[in-house]
Amino acid sequence: SAQALAGYQLRPGSPPGRRVVYRNVGYALLGEVISRVSGVEYREQVARAVLAPLGIRARFGATDPLREPAATGYIDRWDPMRLALRLLFPGLAGRLERERAGSLVALGPYELRTAAIGGLVGSMPEFAKFLSAQLGGGGGILSEASTRRMQTMVARGAAGIESRVGVGLGWKFGRTPGHTFLNHEGGGAGFTSELRLYPHAGVGIALGMNMMRMPQTMRAAHQICEAVLAARAQLVAMAAPRE
């Protein structure tokens, strides 16, 4: 993380709590703070403090046991991210790109320079264990007070594609006509992901797609989550005793 951060000029934009501006570099900086305070490299600290206690089988980077069943990521042939990769890292782009599938290009496995902005590889049922812990008051890795603090809005403003209300600690807030949700979406070359909480309904959703098209795939993730919530509400209504 320190090596990656060396390429940035970090300056405060405004006092904390005044304005929402989501930047990956902020999480890279947080990851370096965690490494220095704990005295343990970020990947190892996350494995010790979060993954192992919750029984989450996930790792940073595509290790051999994870690589075989992993989905292949795809990106549009004319996606600006693909063009940027070819311009900035011509050698890497040549090794990363695989066969074409119509208008899409398959991508091989890759790792990010800083783990704090992504790169955790695993299945969606594994990541759902984190959501269960968040809905259950911390699940043994956080106190109930700390969990509530994470899920409390600290600043208002748009932080994501659909989460445009404000931010908590790690969570973003969004609102539909019927309810409020918390989420944290992710998008990179070939993949889209989302973790989402509907605290009022006790529902958590872990969603992954092996394609990235900004902002369409993130909006599709929002629609899928809303459809899952609506279907659950319908099932609950059908199971309720009738007088």
Protein Blocks (a to p, Z undefined) as FASTA:
>chain_A
ZZmmmmpccddfbdehkaccddfklmmmmmmmmmmmnopafklmmmmmmmmmnopacded
jdfklmmmpccddddfklmklmmmmmmmmmlmmmmpccdehjaccddddddfblklgoia
cdfklmmmmmmmmmnonnopacfklmmmmmpcfbgcdfbfklmnbccehiacdddfkbcc
dddddddehiacdddddfknopacdddddbdcdfklmmmmmmmmmmmmmmmmmmmmmmpc
cZZ
